[in-house]
Structure formats: structure tokens, C-alpha cells
Amino acid sequence: MKPNTNQPHVDLTEDENYRESYANSVQIRVNVWDFMLMFGTMHQTEPESVEIRNFQGVYLSPQQAKALLGVLQQNIGQYENAFGEINLDPNAAQAGAVQ
């Protein structure tokens, strides 16, 4: 039996509650059942102080989180091929958090 290689037709629509926001901070919490992505905006209020205002939490299943990882890797690769390498702040990498 030959596997079905036809992809379903997907219609994208926006729910009445759909909103777009800008985030320059993403924190991830993980447990056995899901991943939670908390999106926020980071504001440097003083040279030694940063404030993060979280505005949205999104839960993903582990499978959906892994699928998101693959899509992000593919799109970042395409972005870097078109515009050059994305460099991260070395201090943020040492802290172990993406803010």
C-alpha cells in the first residue's frame, strides 16, 4: 500500500480575538505535559536593572514545540542566507536565558 502524500488544504483565518504584539523577551517553562512560552517586553529602567512585562503565555505540546523548533531553524537559516548571520549578545548566552 502506497502512503498518502497529498497534503490537506489549509485555510488560515483570524479569530475575532486575534492580536499581534511585539516581544523582545521570551521565557520558557517546561513540564512533563507541555511547554509554556511567556512573551513580554524588556525595558532597561536603570544601568543595573531590567524590567520584563509579560503579556502573553502560550502552551504547546512537546510535539508542537519540536515542530516549532524545526520551522524556526529553517526560517532562521533562510533569513541568514539572505541577510547575513544573526549574532547574539555573548552576555545573554552566558546567563542561559533568552530575554
N, C-alpha and C positions, 0 to 999 in steps of 0.2 A: 504494500500500500504506500502510495506516494504522499509525503507530508504536504499539508496545505500551506502554500507560500503566498497566498493572497492576503494582503493587509486590509483590515477593515477601514471603511471610510470614517473619518473623524470630523465632526462638526464642533468647532470651538465657539462657545458663546460666553458672554459675561453675565454673571448673576447680578441682580439688582443691588446687591451689597458689595460688588467688586470695587476695590480701591487700589490705586498704585501709590507706593511710597518709596522714599529713598532711605537706604540703610547703609551706614558705614561701620556697623558693628553687628556681628552675628556670633551668638554663643550657642553651643550645642550641649544638650543633656541627653544621656543615653541610659536606657534600662533594658531589661530583657525583652520587652514587647515593642518598644518604639524609640525613635529619635525625636527630640524636640529641638527645633531651631527657633531661637529667640532673636528677633530683629530689632535693632534700635539705632539711635543716632548718638554719636560720641561727641562731647563738647569738652574742650580743654578750658577749664574755668580759671586755673592758675598754673604756673610752670610745673608744679608738683602734683596737680590734681586734675583728674579727668572724671567727667560725669557721663554716664550712659543712661539714656532714656529709652527703655524698651517699649515698643508699641505694638508688637505682634508676635505671637507664638504659633508655630505650625508643627503639628505632629506628623511624622512619617513612619510607615512600617519599615523594618530593616531592609526589605526588598526594594521599596521605593527609594530609600536613602541610597542604596547601592546603585540603582538606576540613575538617580540624580548625579552621583559621583561620576558615572560614565559619561553622561551628557555634558557635565561641566568640563571634564577633561578634554572631550572632543572639541567643545566650543572655545576653550582657552587655547588649545593648540591652533585652531583656525585663526583666532584673534592674533596670537603671537606671530604666525606666519605672515599675516597681513600688516601688522603694525609694530612688530618687534617684541622682544622679551619683556614680560611683566616682572619687575623687581620688587621684592618685599622688603620692608624695613627690617634689618637684621635684629634690632632690639625686640621687635614684636615676635619674631621667630624664637628667640631665646626664652621669652616669657611663656611660650607654649600655648598661647591663646590668639585667636584671630579676632581682632577688635576692629 
